[in-house]
């Protein structure tokens, strides 16, 4: 008869604090010890005290080789090269515009860093400098890309591509930059009939999808024709969906906004604030996103999937494997007020 070995359960020893790896990010509060290993270098949001690396801000710990830093969850926009931003012109200066991009310092858009009307390629002359206010003036909204970042943190922009330039009619929603998910493209044409620009700086621009794009304008002409009521209702609904997602602290990208839009279709727009109507699409979006992540993991493991990813609007959404915590009630917003801003 074969011998059977048995082991009694024993308490595991607590692992000492160490720096997280790339896929093991965790949240810290000011004063929390990140690691006691002296082999790591101090980065932004950290300081050294008694041979301990301690967090100075609340955020997520990030590690690059031996460099450990803490990325704050709620802060001003810190520009990175290649980011897509939406900004507002605040001042016209000599050969440059000052742009508000939700950062600590005003961003700069040089006259030489933008396309001339019609996409003409030539050196900028004195006539172009005198006509700067004809191109962009105070209060205009633009979409641009971060070209470089100065030593003091200021951002230099450029609009050399025809997809950037002056923005026309639409709705601007300001959110925290940490809620905007980084993707390959931030220009999305949604199937509901509207388009959205997800700026990395936290400025979300929602506008009606143009029937045909005028590439000869060079990004300076705007369509000022009246927007149909149906398009305004779609834009108002998308704006309220963004507010609901921000209330639930969910990441903003094209799929989450589309999920929330489909979940909000049973709710008709009214002029009265409805807190429950605002938060319910956000809860359904959180549940649906959790189901999608769970099914993806099950599919990767070769196990049967649970939950339906193609729920029709108005149908009950399956509960995710781990219920999402209650993050508080939503902020009521008026669809009529948003519709009037278009």
C-alpha positions in Angstrom: 0.0 0.0 0.0 1.4 3.3 -1.1 2.3 5.8 1.7 0.3 9.0 1.8 2.0 12.2 2.9 0.0 15.0 4.5 0.9 18.5 5.3 -0.9 20.7 7.9 -1.7 24.3 6.9 0.7 26.9 8.2 0.6 30.6 8.0 2.6 32.1 5.1 5.3 34.5 5.9 4.5 38.0 4.8 6.6 39.1 1.8 8.7 42.2 2.3 7.8 45.3 0.4 9.5 45.5 -3.0 9.1 47.5 -6.2 6.3 46.3 -8.4 7.0 44.9 -11.8 5.6 46.2 -15.1 2.4 44.2 -14.9 1.9 44.5 -11.1 1.0 48.2 -10.6 -0.6 49.1 -7.3 -1.9 52.3 -5.7 -0.1 54.1 -3.0 -0.9 57.0 -0.7 1.4 59.8 0.5 3.8 58.3 3.1 3.4 54.7 2.0 6.6 52.7 1.6 7.2 51.5 -1.9 10.3 49.5 -1.4 13.1 49.0 1.1 15.6 47.9 -1.5 18.4 50.4 -1.9 19.1 49.3 -5.5 16.2 51.4 -7.0 16.5 55.0 -8.1 14.1 57.7 -7.0 11.7 59.1 -9.6 8.9 61.6 -9.7 6.5 61.4 -6.8 8.9 59.7 -4.5 11.5 60.5 -1.8 14.1 58.6 0.2 13.9 58.5 4.0 15.8 56.1 6.3 16.8 54.0 3.3 13.2 53.6 2.3 11.6 54.8 -1.0 8.4 56.5 0.0 5.6 57.9 -2.1 4.9 61.7 -1.9 1.7 61.7 -4.0 -1.3 59.4 -4.3 -1.2 57.4 -7.5 0.0 54.3 -9.3 3.5 53.0 -9.0 5.4 52.6 -12.3 8.8 51.0 -12.7 11.2 51.3 -15.6 14.2 49.1 -15.0 15.6 50.4 -11.7 13.7 53.7 -11.8 10.6 53.9 -9.7 8.1 56.7 -9.9 4.5 57.4 -8.8 2.0 58.7 -11.4 -0.5 60.9 -9.7 -4.2 59.9 -10.3 -5.5 63.5 -10.2 -3.2 66.1 -11.6 -2.7 68.6 -14.4 -1.9 67.3 -17.9 1.8 66.5 -18.4 2.5 66.5 -22.1 4.3 63.7 -23.9 5.5 63.8 -27.5 2.8 62.4 -29.8 -0.2 63.1 -27.6 -3.4 64.3 -29.2 -4.8 67.4 -27.4 -7.8 69.7 -27.8 -7.0 73.3 -26.7 -8.4 76.8 -26.8 -6.5 79.8 -28.2 -5.9 82.3 -25.4 -3.5 84.8 -26.9 -2.0 85.8 -30.3 1.6 86.7 -30.0 4.5 87.3 -32.5 4.7 84.2 -34.8 2.9 82.0 -32.2 -0.4 81.4 -30.4 -0.8 80.6 -26.7 -3.1 77.6 -26.2 -4.9 76.4 -23.0 -4.4 72.6 -22.8 -5.2 72.0 -19.1 -1.5 71.9 -18.2 0.4 73.9 -15.7 1.7 76.3 -18.4 0.2 77.5 -21.6 1.1 75.5 -24.7 2.7 77.2 -27.7 1.6 76.8 -31.4 4.2 78.3 -33.7 3.2 79.8 -37.0 5.8 77.6 -38.7 4.2 74.5 -37.1 0.9 74.7 -38.9 -0.5 74.2 -42.4 -1.3 77.2 -44.4 -4.8 77.5 -46.0 -5.1 75.0 -48.8 -2.1 73.0 -47.5 0.4 75.3 -49.3 4.1 74.5 -48.5 6.3 77.6 -48.3 8.2 79.7 -45.9 6.1 82.0 -43.7 6.3 85.6 -44.6 5.5 88.9 -43.0 2.0 88.8 -44.6 1.3 85.5 -42.9 2.3 87.0 -39.6 -0.1 89.9 -40.1 -2.9 87.5 -41.0 -2.5 85.3 -38.0 -5.7 86.5 -36.4 -7.5 85.5 -39.7 -6.4 81.9 -39.2 -6.9 81.5 -35.4 -8.1 84.1 -32.9 -8.8 84.1 -29.2 -11.5 81.6 -28.2 -11.1 79.2 -31.1 -10.9 75.5 -30.3 -8.2 73.5 -32.1 -7.0 69.9 -32.2 -3.3 69.4 -32.4 -0.4 67.0 -31.6 2.4 67.5 -29.1 5.6 68.1 -31.0 8.0 68.6 -28.1 8.1 69.4 -24.4 10.3 72.1 -23.0 12.5 71.8 -19.9 10.0 73.8 -17.8 7.1 71.5 -18.8 5.5 73.7 -21.4 4.3 71.9 -24.5 4.9 72.8 -28.2 2.1 71.9 -30.6 1.8 71.4 -34.3 -1.1 71.0 -36.8 0.8 69.9 -39.9 -1.6 67.1 -40.6 -5.0 67.8 -42.3 -6.8 65.9 -39.6 -5.8 68.7 -37.1 -6.9 72.3 -37.1 -9.8 74.5 -36.1 -12.9 72.9 -34.6 -16.4 73.9 -35.7 -19.7 73.1 -33.9 -19.9 70.7 -31.1 -19.7 70.2 -27.3 -16.6 70.3 -25.1 -16.4 68.2 -22.0 -13.5 68.5 -19.6 -12.5 65.4 -17.6 -9.4 64.3 -15.7 -6.5 63.4 -18.0 -6.0 60.1 -16.1 -9.4 58.8 -17.3 -8.5 59.1 -21.0 -7.1 55.8 -22.3 -4.1 56.0 -24.5 -4.8 54.5 -27.9 -3.3 54.5 -31.4 -6.0 56.9 -32.6 -8.1 59.4 -30.7 -10.3 60.4 -33.5 -13.4 58.1 -33.6 -16.4 58.2 -35.9 -19.1 56.5 -33.8 -21.9 54.5 -35.6 -24.5 56.6 -33.8 -23.9 59.5 -36.2 -21.5 61.6 -34.2 -17.7 61.8 -33.8 -15.5 62.3 -30.8 -12.0 63.5 -30.2 -10.5 62.1 -27.0 -7.8 64.5 -26.0 -5.0 63.2 -23.8 -5.2 66.4 -21.9 -8.8 65.6 -20.7 -10.7 67.7 -23.2 -13.3 65.7 -25.0 -14.8 67.2 -28.2 -18.1 65.7 -29.5 -19.3 66.9 -32.9 -21.6 65.8 -35.7 -19.9 63.5 -38.2 -19.3 65.5 -41.5 -20.7 63.9 -44.6 -17.5 64.8 -46.6 -14.2 66.0 -45.3 -12.8 69.1 -47.1 -9.1 68.4 -47.3 -8.4 71.5 -49.4 -9.3 73.9 -46.6 -6.2 73.1 -44.5 -8.2 72.9 -41.3 -9.3 76.6 -41.1 -12.9 76.5 -42.5 -15.7 75.5 -40.1 -19.3 74.5 -41.0 -21.7 76.9 -39.4 -24.9 75.5 -40.9 -27.7 74.6 -38.3 -27.3 71.2 -36.8 -30.4 69.0 -37.1 -32.3 68.2 -33.9 -31.5 64.5 -34.2 -27.8 65.1 -34.3 -28.1 67.5 -31.3 -29.9 64.8 -29.4 -27.2 62.3 -30.2 -24.4 64.7 -29.2 -26.3 65.5 -25.9 -26.7 61.8 -25.1 -23.0 61.2 -25.8 -22.1 64.1 -23.5 -24.2 62.7 -20.7 -22.7 59.3 -21.3 -19.2 60.8 -20.8 -20.3 62.5 -17.6 -21.8 59.2 -16.4 -18.6 57.3 -17.1 -16.5 60.0 -15.3 -18.8 59.7 -12.3 -18.2 55.9 -12.2 -14.4 56.5 -12.6 -14.3 54.4 -15.8 -11.7 54.8 -18.5 -12.9 56.8 -21.6 -12.3 55.2 -25.0 -14.5 54.5 -28.0 -15.8 51.1 -26.8 -16.8 52.3 -23.3 -18.6 55.4 -24.7 -20.5 53.2 -27.2 -21.5 50.7 -24.5 -22.8 53.6 -22.3 -24.7 55.1 -25.3 -26.4 51.8 -26.0 -27.3 51.4 -22.3 -28.8 55.0 -22.3 -31.2 54.4 -25.3 -34.1 53.4 -23.1 -33.9 56.7 -21.3 -35.6 59.6 -23.1 -34.0 63.1 -22.8 -35.9 65.4 -20.6 -35.4 68.8 -19.2 -35.5 67.6 -15.6 -32.4 66.2 -13.9 -32.5 62.5 -13.3 -29.7 61.2 -11.0 -30.8 57.6 -11.4 -31.0 57.9 -15.1 -27.5 59.2 -15.2 -25.8 56.6 -13.1 -27.6 53.5 -14.4 -25.9 53.5 -17.9 -22.6 53.9 -16.1 -23.2 50.8 -13.9 -24.3 48.8 -17.0 -21.2 49.9 -18.8 -19.0 48.8 -15.9 -20.8 45.4 -15.8 -20.6 44.9 -19.6 -16.9 45.8 -19.7 -16.2 43.4 -16.8 -18.0 40.6 -18.7 -15.9 41.3 -21.8 -12.7 41.1 -19.8 -13.8 37.9 -18.1 -14.8 36.2 -21.4 -11.5 37.2 -22.9 -9.6 35.5 -20.1 -11.9 32.5 -20.3 -11.3 32.2 -24.1 -7.5 32.5 -23.6 -7.6 29.7 -21.1 -9.8 27.5 -23.4 -12.7 27.5 -20.9 -16.4 28.1 -21.7 -17.4 31.7 -21.7 -20.0 33.2 -19.4 -22.1 36.2 -20.1 -23.4 37.8 -23.3 -21.4 40.6 -24.9 -24.1 41.5 -27.4 -26.9 42.5 -25.0 -29.5 44.6 -26.6 -30.3 48.0 -25.0 -32.9 47.7 -22.2 -32.2 44.0 -21.5 -30.7 43.0 -18.1 -26.9 43.0 -18.2 -25.2 39.9 -16.5 -23.4 40.4 -13.3 -19.6 40.3 -13.6 -17.7 37.6 -11.7 -16.6 40.1 -9.1 -19.2 42.9 -8.4 -18.0 46.4 -9.0 -17.8 48.5 -5.9 -20.3 51.3 -5.4 -18.4 54.5 -6.2 -21.1 56.9 -5.3 -24.1 58.6 -7.1 -23.8 60.4 -10.3 -24.1 64.1 -11.0 -27.4 65.1 -12.7 -27.0 66.9 -16.0 -29.7 68.4 -18.3 -29.8 67.1 -21.9 -31.7 70.3 -22.9 -28.9 72.5 -21.6 -26.3 70.3 -23.4 -28.4 70.4 -26.6 -28.5 74.1 -26.5 -24.7 74.3 -26.4 -24.3 72.8 -29.9 
